[in-house]
Amino acid sequence: MSAHDILNRLSETLASRRNVDPEKSYTARLLAGAPDSILKKIGEESAELIMAVKDKERRRIAAESADLVYHLLALLTSCGMSFDDVAEELALREGISGIDEKRSRTEKQEVDDCVFCRIVKGEIPSRKIYEDEEVYAFHDIHPARPVHLLVIPKRHIASLAAAGETSRAVLGRLLLVANRLATENGSPDGFRLIINTGRIGQQEVPHLHAHIIGGPEPVGPMVSHG
């Protein structure tokens, strides 16, 4: 029997213990106290596995590893998941280096957490003023001047410093759209385009964005002195 078959059978057994009397089943008792009871056991089993490895005892290493896997499966069961969910994640990592996989996972998390990416996807409301295949523009929620718009690339680019040669077209598009929007929305005699970048530039949202600042009156000095 393959390791995958064994893990699936264990998952099925764990799932069947959900409705068993906790007084009659160790697994049912674990699941009843989940996740804290299982997390505690995982911590204990991890410590015991570490000691077995340090002692170089192969049988203990195998036994403690089995106990750890069992409790990990119990944790998955308590979360409504199975080993298949883990197998799918492992399959995504097959054939790529750990560094590349970690970078890919980090980048995906950055996109998932990005406020502006969520605005583009419609998950967060905005006062949209323009959208095409490459850029998205909307009113700033805290306008500093009568005209205060934001233009962003729809593709996630963390900052201007992170934009490479592949971003050349979208950067050009962003500038052209900014000029058009400023002219059409109350600042035909000029405007200021601000792209805050990184810590020094006090960039607040880690997604490249340009502020269009304008209106009927001059916007003031570029920077304050002192």
LUMTORNU-963534 format. One record per residue (C-alpha): x negated, y, z. Coordinates in steps of 0.2 Angstrom, whole numbers, padded with zeros to 4 digits, always signed. Last residue first. Example, Ala and Ser with C-alpha at 12.3 -4.5 7.8 and 13.67 -1.06 7.14 Angstrom:
# LUMTORNU-963534
-0068-0005+0036-0062-0022+0039
//
This chain:
# LUMTORNU-963534
-0067+0364+0036-0060+0368+0019-0043+0362+0013-0042+0352-0004-0035+0356-0021-0028+0373-0016-0009+0377-0019+0005+0369-0029+0008+0383-0040+0027+0388-0041+0041+0381-0052+0038+0363-0048+0024+0351-0047+0016+0335-0039+0015+0319-0049+0008+0306-0037-0002+0292-0046-0001+0274-0039-0013+0259-0038-0006+0246-0026-0014+0245-0008-0001+0258-0001-0009+0271+0010-0024+0277+0000-0033+0290+0011-0046+0294-0002-0060+0289+0010-0051+0273+0014-0047+0268-0004-0041+0278-0018-0028+0292-0018-0023+0296-0036-0016+0314-0037-0009+0321-0053-0006+0340-0052+0007+0349-0062+0009+0361-0077+0020+0374-0084+0034+0361-0088+0036+0356-0070+0055+0353-0068+0058+0335-0072+0055+0333-0091+0038+0341-0091+0032+0331-0076+0039+0315-0083+0030+0317-0100+0013+0320-0092+0015+0306-0080+0020+0294-0094+0004+0298-0104-0007+0296-0088+0001+0279-0084-0001+0273-0102-0019+0277-0102-0021+0267-0086-0011+0253-0093-0022+0252-0108-0038+0252-0099-0033+0239-0086-0043+0225-0094-0059+0235-0093-0058+0235-0074-0046+0243-0061-0051+0238-0043-0057+0256-0039-0041+0263-0045-0032+0253-0032-0025+0236-0028-0019+0233-0046-0002+0223-0046+0006+0223-0063+0020+0236-0064+0008+0250-0065+0013+0264-0054+0020+0282-0057+0026+0291-0041+0036+0307-0042+0036+0324-0032+0044+0339-0040+0051+0351-0028+0035+0348-0018+0029+0337-0004+0043+0324-0007+0045+0311+0007+0054+0297-0002+0044+0299-0018+0055+0298-0033+0052+0284-0045+0041+0278-0060+0037+0261-0067+0023+0256-0079+0019+0243-0091+0034+0236-0100+0044+0252-0098+0052+0261-0083+0057+0278-0078+0066+0288-0065+0070+0275-0052+0076+0281-0035+0070+0266-0026+0078+0250-0018+0067+0236-0011+0069+0219-0019+0071+0226-0036+0056+0218-0043+0047+0234-0046+0051+0239-0028+0044+0223-0022+0027+0226-0031+0027+0243-0023+0029+0237-0006+0015+0223-0008+0018+0208+0003+0021+0195-0011+0007+0204-0022-0005+0203-0008+0000+0185-0004-0003+0180-0022-0021+0188-0021-0025+0179-0006-0020+0162-0013-0030+0165-0029-0045+0170-0019-0043+0155-0008-0042+0144-0023-0057+0152-0032-0067+0150-0016-0061+0132-0014-0066+0128-0031-0054+0122-0044-0050+0105-0051-0036+0101-0038-0030+0116-0028-0013+0116-0035-0011+0097-0032-0014+0100-0013+0000+0112-0012+0012+0099-0021+0005+0086-0009+0009+0097+0006+0027+0098+0001+0028+0080-0003+0022+0076+0015+0039+0082+0021+0048+0098+0026+0063+0103+0037+0052+0112+0049+0054+0099+0062+0049+0086+0049+0033+0096+0045+0028+0096+0063+0031+0077+0065+0020+0075+0049+0006+0085+0058+0009+0074+0073+0006+0058+0063-0009+0066+0055-0017+0070+0072-0014+0052+0078-0021+0045+0063-0036+0056+0064-0038+0050+0082-0038+0032+0077-0050+0034+0063-0062+0044+0073-0060+0032+0087-0065+0017+0076-0080+0027+0069-0088+0032+0085-0100+0046+0082-0099+0053+0099-0097+0071+0092-0084+0064+0079-0074+0056+0093-0075+0072+0104-0069+0082+0089-0055+0070+0086-0050+0072+0105-0049+0091+0103-0038+0089+0087-0027+0077+0096-0024+0089+0111-0020+0104+0099-0009+0094+0089+0000+0088+0104+0003+0106+0110+0009+0110+0093+0022+0096+0093+0029+0101+0110+0030+0119+0105+0039+0116+0088+0048+0107+0093+0055+0101+0109+0068+0089+0102+0056+0084+0089+0044+0078+0102+0057+0069+0112+0064+0060+0096+0046+0055+0092+0044+0047+0110+0060+0038+0108+0073+0032+0121+0075+0047+0132+0075+0058+0117+0091+0049+0111+0090+0047+0093+0097+0060+0081+0081+0067+0074+0072+0049+0074+0077+0046+0056+0067+0060+0050+0051+0053+0058+0054+0036+0050+0056+0045+0033+0040+0054+0035+0031+0039+0041+0037+0030+0025+0030+0045+0014+0014+0044+0023+0012+0026+0020+0016+0027+0002+0004+0041-0001-0010+0031+0008-0007+0017-0005+0000+0000+0000
//
